[in-house]
Every structure is written in C-alpha cells, then in structure tokens.
Amino acid sequence: MIKRALWQGLIAGTAGGVVMTLGEKLEQAITKRPGSHVPARVLQRLTGLPEHLGKQPLPVNWAMHFGQAALLGVLRSVMAQAGLRGPVASAKFTVVRLTNDQILENATGVGAPPPTWPRKELVIDVLHKAVYAFATGAIADALAQRSTGPGPGQRHAALRPGRHADIGPLPRKDAYGRQAS
C-alpha cells in the first residue's frame, strides 16, 4: 500500500496544487490581491537559504508551494487507500492542509495565527485550501479505487454500516498491516 500511496499521492497532490494555483490566479485577477511570498520565506527559513526583502524568487516560492502540495497528497492517498474517501474525507483533509501551513508559517516566524488575520484574507485562504483538498481528494480517490477497489474501511463498513460491537475486524489478509506469524 505504501508504494502505491506514495506515487498516487504525489500525482494527486501535484494536480491539486495546480488546480489551487489556477484558482488563486483567477481570484487575484478579479480581486487584485497580490500573490503571496510566504511559501518562499518559509522554505528559506526551513532550509537556511538566504532571505530576500520584498518580492521572493518565483522558483523558491513554487518549490515550497508545489512541494507541500505533492507531499501532503501522499497523506490524502493513504486516506483513500484505507477507504477514507469522498467529500467528508476531503473536508477533513482541508483541515490538515490548513494546519500544515500554519505550523510551518508560525514556527518559522513568517506567518501569524489565523485569528489575527483580516476576515477576508482568512476566507480566501480557506477557500483555496479547500479547492486543493477536494481536487487532491478526487484524484487520490479515483486512483485508489482503480488500483485496489474498496479500501479495508469500506469493506468493513459493507458488512454492516455504522459501528457495532458485534461486528469484528476484517480478517488480517483483507486489510493492511503485518500478518501474524
């Protein structure tokens, strides 16, 4: 599962990053909001690269922007492989995407906690991260379905929907994990 989740997640996350970026560029053309240089500043702080005042180098900005998108796509792919698919899984993943950004931005001193942001900026950021999460999720879910069919969680739920004390786990051979010796 891990190898499959890795390559499928990198594809899904990168594609989700492209969709998010296209949405951002469209929104910026309409609202006249300038592009963000936060990704470049975070990467500079994380790696020890020299920092620049003002506008940041586009390759550094995009390396962080698309690198984060690709790497987080692996987590969404793991979710899909396990059977956590669909809009609810993508909504949960939106929170993961936002949390990842905030940890990195705040830990490096580049960003400020979202409650301190102007409401309009916060809404725009959440919207773009949701676009990323749902696009990434749709691709990860489709790739997982195509390669493995229903995930173990989905197969377990098919036994009897909901949580029930009288429904035990799937047999080990039908789930991920180490087999008993």
SELOMAR-127007 format. One record per residue (C-alpha): residue number from 1; residue in one letter; x, z negated, y. Coordinates in Angstrom, 3 decimals. Example, Ala and Ser with C-alpha at 12.3 -4.5 7.8 and 13.67 -1.06 7.14 Angstrom:
BEGIN
+-----+---+----------+----------+----------+
|   k | r |       c1 |       c3 |       c2 |
+-----+---+----------+----------+----------+
|   1 | a |   12.300 |   -7.800 |   -4.500 |
|   2 | s |   13.670 |   -7.140 |   -1.060 |
+-----+---+----------+----------+----------+
END
This chain:
BEGIN
+-----+---+----------+----------+----------+
|   k | r |       c1 |       c3 |       c2 |
+-----+---+----------+----------+----------+
|   1 | m |    0.000 |    0.000 |    0.000 |
|   2 | i |    2.765 |   -0.881 |    2.471 |
|   3 | k |    4.440 |    2.546 |    2.394 |
|   4 | r |    1.076 |    4.253 |    2.824 |
|   5 | a |    0.062 |    1.866 |    5.624 |
|   6 | l |    3.375 |    2.453 |    7.369 |
|   7 | w |    3.218 |    6.237 |    7.625 |
|   8 | q |   -0.536 |    6.371 |    8.148 |
|   9 | g |   -0.327 |    3.664 |   10.798 |
|  10 | l |    2.461 |    5.384 |   12.696 |
|  11 | i |    0.357 |    8.551 |   12.777 |
|  12 | a |   -2.855 |    6.748 |   13.726 |
|  13 | g |   -1.173 |    4.592 |   16.374 |
|  14 | t |    0.652 |    7.504 |   17.963 |
|  15 | a |   -2.540 |    9.565 |   18.059 |
|  16 | g |   -4.413 |    6.591 |   19.527 |
|  17 | g |   -1.688 |    6.285 |   22.163 |
|  18 | v |   -2.107 |    9.945 |   23.083 |
|  19 | v |   -5.892 |    9.548 |   23.391 |
|  20 | m |   -5.446 |    6.416 |   25.526 |
|  21 | t |   -2.909 |    8.172 |   27.761 |
|  22 | l |   -5.180 |   11.167 |   28.300 |
|  23 | g |   -7.990 |    8.769 |   29.242 |
|  24 | e |   -5.673 |    6.908 |   31.615 |
|  25 | k |   -4.569 |   10.115 |   33.307 |
|  26 | l |   -8.188 |   11.222 |   33.728 |
|  27 | e |   -9.187 |    7.820 |   35.124 |
|  28 | q |   -6.190 |    7.832 |   37.500 |
|  29 | a |   -7.091 |   11.301 |   38.768 |
|  30 | i |  -10.594 |   10.042 |   39.584 |
|  31 | t |   -9.764 |    6.561 |   40.937 |
|  32 | k |   -6.383 |    7.460 |   42.499 |
|  33 | r |   -4.942 |    4.371 |   40.769 |
|  34 | p |   -1.163 |    4.780 |   40.363 |
|  35 | g |    0.460 |    4.848 |   36.952 |
|  36 | s |    1.822 |    1.606 |   35.575 |
|  37 | h |    5.540 |    0.963 |   35.232 |
|  38 | v |    5.012 |   -2.276 |   33.325 |
|  39 | p |    5.882 |   -0.775 |   29.910 |
|  40 | a |    9.325 |    0.324 |   31.155 |
|  41 | r |   10.005 |   -3.027 |   32.791 |
|  42 | v |    9.052 |   -4.874 |   29.591 |
|  43 | l |   11.328 |   -2.650 |   27.488 |
|  44 | q |   14.186 |   -3.146 |   29.951 |
|  45 | r |   13.796 |   -6.909 |   29.682 |
|  46 | l |   13.459 |   -6.891 |   25.879 |
|  47 | t |   16.495 |   -4.685 |   25.299 |
|  48 | g |   18.779 |   -5.665 |   28.166 |
|  49 | l |   18.593 |   -2.188 |   29.714 |
|  50 | p |   19.375 |   -2.111 |   33.432 |
|  51 | e |   16.340 |   -2.733 |   35.615 |
|  52 | h |   15.287 |   -0.334 |   38.370 |
|  53 | l |   13.359 |   -1.081 |   41.542 |
|  54 | g |   10.181 |    0.879 |   42.209 |
|  55 | k |    9.244 |    3.791 |   40.007 |
|  56 | q |   10.627 |    3.497 |   36.476 |
|  57 | p |   12.250 |    6.225 |   34.350 |
|  58 | l |    9.476 |    8.092 |   32.542 |
|  59 | p |   11.322 |    8.239 |   29.181 |
|  60 | v |   11.713 |    4.437 |   29.180 |
|  61 | n |    8.064 |    3.964 |   30.166 |
|  62 | w |    6.843 |    6.307 |   27.439 |
|  63 | a |    9.195 |    4.867 |   24.820 |
|  64 | m |    7.539 |    1.475 |   25.246 |
|  65 | h |    4.038 |    2.876 |   25.736 |
|  66 | f |    4.060 |    5.090 |   22.642 |
|  67 | g |    6.376 |    2.821 |   20.641 |
|  68 | q |    3.919 |   -0.056 |   20.946 |
|  69 | a |    1.031 |    2.255 |   20.123 |
|  70 | a |    2.750 |    3.567 |   16.985 |
|  71 | l |    3.905 |    0.172 |   15.728 |
|  72 | l |    0.561 |   -1.535 |   16.274 |
|  73 | g |   -1.065 |    1.373 |   14.470 |
|  74 | v |    0.634 |    0.095 |   11.318 |
|  75 | l |   -1.318 |   -3.157 |   11.581 |
|  76 | r |   -4.587 |   -1.234 |   12.010 |
|  77 | s |   -3.661 |    0.842 |    8.980 |
|  78 | v |   -3.078 |   -2.330 |    6.935 |
|  79 | m |   -6.556 |   -3.438 |    8.004 |
|  80 | a |   -8.005 |   -0.112 |    6.824 |
|  81 | q |   -6.111 |   -0.224 |    3.524 |
|  82 | a |   -7.529 |   -3.699 |    2.859 |
|  83 | g |  -11.046 |   -2.452 |    3.550 |
|  84 | l |  -11.441 |   -3.726 |    7.133 |
|  85 | r |  -12.812 |   -0.525 |    8.612 |
|  86 | g |  -15.312 |    0.743 |   11.136 |
|  87 | p |  -16.286 |   -0.293 |   14.654 |
|  88 | v |  -16.158 |   -4.048 |   14.024 |
|  89 | a |  -12.595 |   -3.773 |   12.731 |
|  90 | s |  -11.671 |   -1.615 |   15.739 |
|  91 | a |  -13.227 |   -4.153 |   18.117 |
|  92 | k |  -11.107 |   -6.884 |   16.525 |
|  93 | f |   -8.074 |   -4.630 |   16.836 |
|  94 | t |   -8.793 |   -4.175 |   20.571 |
|  95 | v |   -8.146 |   -7.893 |   20.982 |
|  96 | v |   -4.885 |   -7.574 |   19.005 |
|  97 | r |   -3.751 |   -4.715 |   21.269 |
|  98 | l |   -4.538 |   -6.677 |   24.422 |
|  99 | t |   -2.874 |   -9.802 |   23.050 |
| 100 | n |    0.285 |   -7.900 |   22.134 |
| 101 | d |    0.561 |   -6.551 |   25.669 |
| 102 | q |    0.000 |   -9.938 |   27.231 |
| 103 | i |    2.521 |  -11.738 |   25.053 |
| 104 | l |    5.244 |   -9.207 |   25.858 |
| 105 | e |    4.405 |   -8.873 |   29.555 |
| 106 | n |    4.102 |  -12.588 |   30.196 |
| 107 | a |    7.058 |  -13.668 |   28.025 |
| 108 | t |    9.361 |  -11.258 |   29.874 |
| 109 | g |    8.043 |  -12.302 |   33.284 |
| 110 | v |    6.869 |   -8.772 |   34.028 |
| 111 | g |    3.144 |   -9.487 |   33.944 |
| 112 | a |    0.712 |  -12.193 |   34.916 |
| 113 | p |   -2.119 |  -13.697 |   32.853 |
| 114 | p |   -5.269 |  -11.515 |   32.981 |
| 115 | p |   -7.445 |  -14.217 |   34.612 |
| 116 | t |   -5.276 |  -13.782 |   37.720 |
| 117 | w |   -5.884 |  -10.009 |   37.906 |
| 118 | p |   -8.432 |   -8.328 |   40.149 |
| 119 | r |  -11.582 |   -7.792 |   38.057 |
| 120 | k |  -11.481 |   -4.012 |   38.462 |
| 121 | e |   -7.943 |   -3.844 |   37.045 |
| 122 | l |   -8.913 |   -6.077 |   34.140 |
| 123 | v |  -11.939 |   -3.935 |   33.253 |
| 124 | i |   -9.849 |   -0.755 |   33.402 |
| 125 | d |   -7.138 |   -2.246 |   31.182 |
| 126 | v |   -9.611 |   -3.499 |   28.584 |
| 127 | l |  -11.363 |   -0.127 |   28.579 |
| 128 | h |   -8.130 |    1.792 |   27.967 |
| 129 | k |   -7.026 |   -0.605 |   25.213 |
| 130 | a |  -10.458 |   -0.245 |   23.582 |
| 131 | v |  -10.100 |    3.544 |   23.656 |
| 132 | y |   -6.718 |    3.163 |   21.953 |
| 133 | a |   -8.070 |    0.719 |   19.359 |
| 134 | f |  -11.114 |    2.797 |   18.438 |
| 135 | a |   -9.187 |    6.097 |   18.304 |
| 136 | t |   -6.446 |    4.489 |   16.214 |
| 137 | g |   -9.063 |    2.867 |   14.011 |
| 138 | a |  -10.981 |    6.076 |   13.383 |
| 139 | i |   -7.806 |    7.833 |   12.265 |
| 140 | a |   -6.497 |    4.908 |   10.193 |
| 141 | d |   -9.893 |    4.506 |    8.515 |
| 142 | a |  -10.126 |    8.205 |    7.687 |
| 143 | l |   -6.595 |    8.311 |    6.268 |
| 144 | a |   -7.180 |    5.171 |    4.174 |
| 145 | q |  -10.491 |    6.472 |    2.852 |
| 146 | r |   -8.918 |    9.796 |    1.947 |
| 147 | s |   -5.941 |    8.251 |    0.158 |
| 148 | t |   -7.452 |    5.191 |   -1.566 |
| 149 | g |  -11.231 |    5.284 |   -1.204 |
| 150 | p |  -12.822 |    1.913 |   -0.536 |
| 151 | g |  -10.366 |   -0.910 |    0.081 |
| 152 | p |  -10.391 |   -4.082 |   -2.024 |
| 153 | g |  -12.531 |   -5.896 |    0.525 |
| 154 | q |  -15.095 |   -3.111 |    0.464 |
| 155 | r |  -15.117 |   -3.074 |   -3.349 |
| 156 | h |  -15.622 |   -6.844 |   -3.368 |
| 157 | a |  -18.481 |   -6.585 |   -0.856 |
| 158 | a |  -20.119 |   -3.916 |   -3.024 |
| 159 | l |  -20.523 |   -6.479 |   -5.823 |
| 160 | r |  -22.995 |   -8.385 |   -3.651 |
| 161 | p |  -22.972 |   -8.136 |    0.158 |
| 162 | g |  -22.153 |  -11.322 |    2.035 |
| 163 | r |  -20.295 |  -14.451 |    0.984 |
| 164 | h |  -21.493 |  -16.081 |   -2.200 |
| 165 | a |  -19.916 |  -18.929 |   -4.167 |
| 166 | d |  -20.931 |  -17.320 |   -7.459 |
| 167 | i |  -19.037 |  -14.061 |   -6.803 |
| 168 | g |  -15.386 |  -14.457 |   -7.696 |
| 169 | p |  -12.475 |  -12.306 |   -6.573 |
| 170 | l |  -11.836 |   -8.793 |   -7.820 |
| 171 | p |   -9.602 |   -8.514 |  -10.867 |
| 172 | r |   -5.953 |   -8.512 |   -9.788 |
| 173 | k |   -5.472 |   -4.939 |  -10.963 |
| 174 | d |   -8.100 |   -3.802 |   -8.444 |
| 175 | a |   -6.522 |   -5.485 |   -5.424 |
| 176 | y |   -3.173 |   -5.595 |   -3.622 |
| 177 | g |   -0.680 |   -8.310 |   -4.403 |
| 178 | r |    1.656 |   -9.255 |   -7.206 |
| 179 | q |    0.428 |   -9.054 |  -10.734 |
| 180 | a |    0.654 |  -12.198 |  -12.855 |
| 181 | s |    3.494 |  -12.142 |  -15.355 |
+-----+---+----------+----------+----------+
END
